[in-house]
C-alpha cells in the first residue's frame, strides 16, 4: 500500500504543484465543450462510465444529514456534480465557484432542479451572502488548490454565513501526503484553522482529513 501511495503521489505531482492550479487553469478546463471533457482535464483516472453514479463524494463519506428544511452551500462546486444528490433532499442548494465557465456548466448540468442557485464569487470570500443563512456548508477536493491565506479567508467567511450550531463538512489536504507547505496542513494547523468550530476528525485518509466542524453558538 505504501508503495502504491508513493507511486500515485509521483504521478499526480509530475510537472506541477497543486498550488500552481491558477485561475487560468480552471478557466481552460471550464471552456471545454462538454462535462466529460472538463472532467478529463481536472480528474486523475476519470471514468465516464461511473461519473453519473459513483458516490465517492464527501456527502456520502461523512453521511452528511440532509433535511427538507435546510439551506445548503457548497464551496468550490465546479460543475455542480454533487448537486444532483443534494438538491432533491433539501430546501435549497447553493453552489459557489470563482470560475464563471464552471458555473455556466453547473447551471446547464443541473437545469432540471428548481431549488438550486449557482454563484460566481471572487475566489476567497462569500461576500454576496448575508450572515447566518446556511444550515450546512460543505467543500470537497477544493482546499488543496488554495494557498493558506485563501483557506483562512474561506473558513472565516463560512463561519459568518453559517447559522448558530450550523455544520461545516470539509476535506483538507494533509502535509504528510502533499509535502507542500503552501497548501497542505499539519494536524495542529487544522486545529488552528478551525479554532472557532467544534471539530471532529471523521475520517483520515493518506491525502486528506475529512472533518465535521460545528459553529460554536
C-alpha contacts under 8 A as a table, 3 or more apart, distances in Angstrom:
res1	aa1	res2	aa2	distance
1	X	4	X	5.05
1	X	5	X	6.24
2	X	5	X	5.15
2	X	6	X	6.17
3	X	6	X	5.08
3	X	7	X	6.15
4	X	7	X	5.12
4	X	8	X	6.18
5	X	8	X	5.10
5	X	9	X	6.11
5	X	206	X	7.85
6	X	9	X	5.14
6	X	10	X	6.32
7	X	10	X	5.23
7	X	11	X	6.28
8	X	11	X	5.09
8	X	12	X	6.14
9	X	12	X	5.15
9	X	13	X	6.08
9	X	177	X	7.57
9	X	178	X	7.75
10	X	13	X	5.27
10	X	14	X	5.92
11	X	14	X	5.37
12	X	44	X	7.68
13	X	16	X	5.66
13	X	17	X	5.91
13	X	18	X	7.26
14	X	17	X	7.97
16	X	20	X	6.59
17	X	20	X	5.25
17	X	21	X	7.58
18	X	21	X	5.92
18	X	144	X	6.83
18	X	145	X	5.90
18	X	183	X	7.98
19	X	22	X	7.60
19	X	144	X	7.35
19	X	145	X	5.42
19	X	146	X	6.54
19	X	147	X	6.53
19	X	182	X	7.08
19	X	183	X	6.52
20	X	145	X	7.87
21	X	24	X	7.89
21	X	25	X	5.72
21	X	26	X	7.24
21	X	145	X	6.39
22	X	25	X	5.19
22	X	26	X	6.73
23	X	26	X	5.30
23	X	27	X	6.07
23	X	99	X	7.25
24	X	27	X	5.00
24	X	28	X	6.06
25	X	28	X	5.28
25	X	29	X	6.44
26	X	29	X	5.00
26	X	30	X	6.04
26	X	99	X	6.75
26	X	102	X	7.97
27	X	30	X	4.99
27	X	31	X	6.15
27	X	99	X	6.19
27	X	100	X	7.83
27	X	101	X	6.29
27	X	102	X	7.59
28	X	31	X	5.29
28	X	32	X	7.01
29	X	32	X	5.72
29	X	37	X	7.92
29	X	38	X	5.22
29	X	41	X	6.03
29	X	42	X	7.01
30	X	38	X	6.14
30	X	99	X	7.56
30	X	101	X	4.81
30	X	102	X	4.93
30	X	105	X	7.42
31	X	38	X	7.83
31	X	101	X	6.07
31	X	102	X	7.95
32	X	35	X	7.63
32	X	37	X	5.84
32	X	38	X	5.69
33	X	37	X	6.66
33	X	38	X	7.79
34	X	37	X	5.47
34	X	38	X	6.53
35	X	38	X	5.12
35	X	39	X	6.27
35	X	79	X	7.69
35	X	105	X	7.43
36	X	39	X	5.16
36	X	40	X	6.14
36	X	48	X	6.72
37	X	40	X	5.07
37	X	41	X	6.44
38	X	41	X	5.22
38	X	42	X	6.49
39	X	42	X	5.23
39	X	43	X	5.47
39	X	46	X	6.51
40	X	43	X	5.73
40	X	44	X	7.63
40	X	45	X	7.98
40	X	46	X	5.85
43	X	46	X	5.38
46	X	51	X	7.75
47	X	50	X	5.77
47	X	51	X	6.06
48	X	51	X	4.99
48	X	52	X	7.76
49	X	52	X	7.56
50	X	53	X	5.27
50	X	54	X	5.18
51	X	54	X	5.74
55	X	60	X	6.72
56	X	60	X	6.63
56	X	61	X	6.81
57	X	60	X	5.57
57	X	61	X	6.31
57	X	82	X	7.20
57	X	140	X	7.59
58	X	61	X	4.73
58	X	62	X	5.85
58	X	63	X	7.84
58	X	64	X	7.85
58	X	139	X	7.96
58	X	140	X	6.34
58	X	169	X	7.86
58	X	170	X	7.79
58	X	171	X	7.56
58	X	210	X	7.86
59	X	62	X	5.72
59	X	63	X	5.66
59	X	64	X	5.07
60	X	63	X	4.85
60	X	64	X	6.74
62	X	202	X	6.98
62	X	203	X	7.91
62	X	210	X	7.71
64	X	169	X	7.82
66	X	70	X	6.95
66	X	86	X	7.41
66	X	89	X	6.09
66	X	90	X	6.12
67	X	70	X	5.36
67	X	89	X	6.01
67	X	90	X	5.19
67	X	91	X	7.49
68	X	89	X	5.57
68	X	90	X	4.10
68	X	91	X	4.96
69	X	90	X	6.14
69	X	91	X	5.13
70	X	90	X	5.37
70	X	91	X	5.28
70	X	92	X	6.76
70	X	134	X	7.51
70	X	135	X	5.70
70	X	136	X	7.43
71	X	90	X	6.55
71	X	91	X	5.62
71	X	92	X	4.72
71	X	93	X	6.04
71	X	94	X	7.74
71	X	133	X	7.51
71	X	134	X	5.25
71	X	135	X	5.55
71	X	136	X	6.86
72	X	90	X	7.39
72	X	92	X	6.15
72	X	93	X	4.84
72	X	94	X	6.04
72	X	134	X	5.80
72	X	135	X	6.12
72	X	136	X	5.05
72	X	137	X	5.84
72	X	138	X	7.99
73	X	93	X	6.05
73	X	94	X	4.76
73	X	95	X	5.77
73	X	96	X	7.57
73	X	134	X	6.65
73	X	136	X	6.41
73	X	137	X	4.66
73	X	138	X	6.47
74	X	77	X	5.65
74	X	93	X	7.75
74	X	94	X	6.27
74	X	95	X	4.77
74	X	96	X	6.29
74	X	137	X	5.76
74	X	138	X	5.05
74	X	139	X	5.70
75	X	95	X	6.29
75	X	96	X	5.31
75	X	97	X	6.60
75	X	137	X	7.29
75	X	138	X	6.36
75	X	139	X	5.09
75	X	140	X	7.99
75	X	142	X	7.88
76	X	95	X	7.32
76	X	96	X	5.78
76	X	97	X	4.76
76	X	98	X	7.61
76	X	139	X	6.42
76	X	140	X	7.56
76	X	142	X	5.85
77	X	80	X	5.08
77	X	81	X	7.53
77	X	82	X	7.98
77	X	95	X	5.34
77	X	96	X	5.71
77	X	97	X	5.73
77	X	139	X	7.63
78	X	81	X	7.56
78	X	96	X	7.86
78	X	97	X	6.08
78	X	99	X	7.84
78	X	102	X	5.33
78	X	103	X	6.65
78	X	106	X	6.93
79	X	102	X	5.26
79	X	103	X	6.27
79	X	104	X	7.94
79	X	105	X	5.52
79	X	106	X	4.09
79	X	107	X	7.89
79	X	109	X	7.21
80	X	83	X	5.37
80	X	84	X	7.87
80	X	95	X	6.89
80	X	103	X	7.84
80	X	106	X	4.83
80	X	107	X	7.85
80	X	109	X	7.34
80	X	110	X	7.30
81	X	84	X	6.59
81	X	106	X	7.62
81	X	109	X	7.99
82	X	85	X	5.56
82	X	86	X	6.39
83	X	86	X	5.05
83	X	87	X	5.58
83	X	93	X	7.11
83	X	95	X	8.00
83	X	110	X	7.17
83	X	116	X	8.00
84	X	87	X	5.95
84	X	88	X	7.12
84	X	110	X	6.86
84	X	113	X	7.95
85	X	88	X	6.61
85	X	89	X	7.61
86	X	89	X	5.65
86	X	90	X	6.59
86	X	93	X	7.10
87	X	90	X	5.41
87	X	91	X	7.43
87	X	92	X	6.46
87	X	93	X	5.46
87	X	113	X	7.20
87	X	115	X	6.72
87	X	116	X	6.79
88	X	113	X	7.81
90	X	93	X	6.91
91	X	115	X	6.86
92	X	115	X	5.06
92	X	116	X	5.87
92	X	117	X	7.99
93	X	115	X	6.41
93	X	116	X	4.83
93	X	117	X	6.47
94	X	116	X	5.74
94	X	117	X	4.79
94	X	118	X	5.75
94	X	119	X	7.51
95	X	116	X	7.86
95	X	117	X	6.34
95	X	118	X	4.75
95	X	119	X	6.25
96	X	103	X	7.66
96	X	118	X	5.80
96	X	119	X	4.82
96	X	120	X	5.78
96	X	121	X	6.47
97	X	100	X	7.41
97	X	102	X	7.32
97	X	103	X	6.61
97	X	119	X	6.63
97	X	120	X	5.29
97	X	121	X	5.92
97	X	123	X	6.93
98	X	120	X	5.14
98	X	121	X	4.79
98	X	122	X	5.46
98	X	123	X	4.76
99	X	102	X	5.39
99	X	103	X	6.50
99	X	120	X	6.58
99	X	121	X	7.96
100	X	103	X	4.99
100	X	104	X	6.15
100	X	120	X	5.85
101	X	104	X	5.13
101	X	105	X	6.40
102	X	105	X	5.11
102	X	106	X	6.12
103	X	106	X	4.86
103	X	107	X	6.18
103	X	118	X	6.16
103	X	119	X	6.81
103	X	120	X	6.63
104	X	107	X	5.26
104	X	108	X	6.42
105	X	108	X	5.12
105	X	109	X	5.94
106	X	109	X	4.99
106	X	110	X	6.07
106	X	118	X	7.17
107	X	110	X	5.38
107	X	111	X	5.66
107	X	117	X	7.87
107	X	118	X	6.56
108	X	111	X	5.18
110	X	113	X	5.91
111	X	114	X	7.47
113	X	116	X	6.22
121	X	124	X	7.62
121	X	125	X	7.00
121	X	126	X	6.68
121	X	127	X	7.96
121	X	128	X	7.74
122	X	125	X	6.28
122	X	126	X	7.91
123	X	150	X	7.95
124	X	150	X	5.53
124	X	151	X	7.79
124	X	153	X	5.91
124	X	154	X	5.71
125	X	153	X	6.38
125	X	154	X	5.77
125	X	157	X	6.08
126	X	129	X	5.91
126	X	154	X	7.52
126	X	157	X	5.95
126	X	158	X	7.58
126	X	161	X	7.97
127	X	130	X	7.56
127	X	157	X	7.86
129	X	133	X	7.79
129	X	161	X	6.83
130	X	133	X	6.50
130	X	161	X	6.32
131	X	160	X	5.42
131	X	161	X	4.37
131	X	162	X	6.97
131	X	163	X	7.67
132	X	160	X	6.28
132	X	161	X	4.39
132	X	162	X	4.54
132	X	163	X	4.01
132	X	164	X	6.98
133	X	161	X	5.66
133	X	162	X	5.93
133	X	163	X	5.79
134	X	137	X	6.89
134	X	161	X	6.12
134	X	162	X	4.85
134	X	163	X	5.77
134	X	166	X	7.26
135	X	162	X	6.09
135	X	163	X	5.81
135	X	166	X	5.01
135	X	167	X	6.56
136	X	162	X	6.99
136	X	166	X	5.78
136	X	167	X	4.83
136	X	168	X	5.83
136	X	169	X	7.76
137	X	158	X	7.22
137	X	162	X	7.37
137	X	167	X	6.36
137	X	168	X	4.76
137	X	169	X	6.36
138	X	168	X	5.56
138	X	169	X	4.57
138	X	170	X	5.60
139	X	142	X	6.47
139	X	143	X	7.76
139	X	169	X	6.49
139	X	170	X	4.93
139	X	171	X	6.50
140	X	143	X	7.36
140	X	170	X	5.94
140	X	171	X	5.10
140	X	172	X	7.97
141	X	144	X	6.64
141	X	145	X	7.93
141	X	171	X	6.51
141	X	172	X	7.98
142	X	145	X	5.60
142	X	146	X	7.09
142	X	171	X	7.74
143	X	146	X	5.13
143	X	151	X	6.53
143	X	171	X	7.15
143	X	172	X	5.90
143	X	173	X	6.83
143	X	183	X	7.57
144	X	147	X	7.83
144	X	172	X	6.70
144	X	173	X	5.31
144	X	183	X	5.78
144	X	184	X	6.60
145	X	183	X	7.00
146	X	149	X	8.00
146	X	150	X	5.78
146	X	151	X	6.03
146	X	183	X	6.04
147	X	150	X	5.46
147	X	151	X	6.42
147	X	182	X	5.44
147	X	183	X	4.83
148	X	151	X	4.88
148	X	152	X	6.25
148	X	182	X	6.05
148	X	183	X	5.46
149	X	152	X	5.12
149	X	153	X	6.22
150	X	153	X	4.98
150	X	154	X	6.16
151	X	154	X	5.24
151	X	155	X	6.19
152	X	155	X	5.19
152	X	156	X	6.18
152	X	193	X	6.45
153	X	156	X	5.28
153	X	157	X	6.23
154	X	157	X	5.01
154	X	158	X	5.98
155	X	158	X	5.00
155	X	159	X	6.16
155	X	193	X	7.38
155	X	194	X	7.32
156	X	159	X	5.17
156	X	160	X	6.36
157	X	160	X	4.96
157	X	161	X	6.33
158	X	161	X	5.31
158	X	162	X	6.07
158	X	168	X	7.74
159	X	162	X	5.41
159	X	196	X	7.85
159	X	215	X	6.56
162	X	165	X	7.88
162	X	166	X	5.42
162	X	167	X	7.43
162	X	215	X	7.22
163	X	166	X	4.99
163	X	215	X	7.67
164	X	215	X	6.01
164	X	216	X	6.61
164	X	217	X	4.84
165	X	214	X	5.70
165	X	215	X	4.77
165	X	216	X	5.76
165	X	217	X	5.61
166	X	214	X	5.72
166	X	215	X	5.41
167	X	212	X	6.90
167	X	213	X	5.74
167	X	214	X	4.55
167	X	215	X	6.33
168	X	212	X	5.92
168	X	213	X	4.98
168	X	214	X	6.15
168	X	215	X	7.66
169	X	210	X	7.39
169	X	211	X	5.68
169	X	212	X	4.70
169	X	213	X	6.22
170	X	210	X	5.87
170	X	211	X	5.39
170	X	212	X	6.78
171	X	208	X	6.09
171	X	209	X	5.62
171	X	210	X	4.62
171	X	211	X	6.44
172	X	184	X	7.71
172	X	185	X	7.44
172	X	190	X	7.98
172	X	208	X	5.32
172	X	209	X	5.13
172	X	210	X	6.54
172	X	211	X	7.80
173	X	177	X	7.77
173	X	178	X	7.13
173	X	183	X	7.27
173	X	184	X	4.95
173	X	185	X	6.04
173	X	207	X	5.95
173	X	208	X	4.66
173	X	209	X	6.51
174	X	177	X	5.60
174	X	178	X	6.38
174	X	184	X	5.29
174	X	185	X	5.14
174	X	186	X	6.23
174	X	187	X	7.89
174	X	206	X	7.44
174	X	207	X	5.44
174	X	208	X	5.16
174	X	209	X	6.58
175	X	178	X	5.34
175	X	179	X	5.18
175	X	180	X	6.61
175	X	181	X	7.00
175	X	184	X	4.62
175	X	185	X	4.91
175	X	186	X	5.45
176	X	179	X	6.02
176	X	186	X	7.67
176	X	206	X	7.67
176	X	207	X	7.54
177	X	206	X	6.26
177	X	207	X	5.15
178	X	184	X	6.16
178	X	207	X	7.02
179	X	184	X	6.91
180	X	183	X	5.97
180	X	184	X	5.58
181	X	184	X	5.38
181	X	185	X	7.10
185	X	188	X	7.86
185	X	189	X	5.58
185	X	190	X	6.16
186	X	189	X	5.10
186	X	190	X	6.32
187	X	190	X	5.01
187	X	191	X	6.28
188	X	191	X	5.08
188	X	192	X	6.29
189	X	192	X	5.01
189	X	193	X	5.97
190	X	193	X	5.00
190	X	194	X	6.20
191	X	194	X	5.36
191	X	195	X	5.77
192	X	195	X	4.91
194	X	197	X	5.46
194	X	198	X	7.82
194	X	199	X	7.26
194	X	213	X	7.46
195	X	198	X	7.55
196	X	215	X	6.86
196	X	216	X	6.64
197	X	213	X	5.50
197	X	214	X	5.21
197	X	215	X	4.76
197	X	216	X	5.56
198	X	213	X	5.44
198	X	214	X	5.06
198	X	215	X	6.54
198	X	216	X	6.52
199	X	211	X	6.78
199	X	212	X	5.72
199	X	213	X	4.27
199	X	214	X	6.37
200	X	211	X	5.72
200	X	212	X	5.22
200	X	213	X	6.33
201	X	204	X	7.12
201	X	209	X	6.86
201	X	210	X	6.15
201	X	211	X	4.71
201	X	212	X	6.60
202	X	209	X	7.86
202	X	210	X	5.67
202	X	211	X	5.37
202	X	212	X	6.52
203	X	209	X	6.13
203	X	210	X	4.98
203	X	211	X	6.98
204	X	208	X	6.10
204	X	209	X	4.69
204	X	210	X	6.11
205	X	208	X	5.21
205	X	209	X	6.31
205	X	210	X	7.96
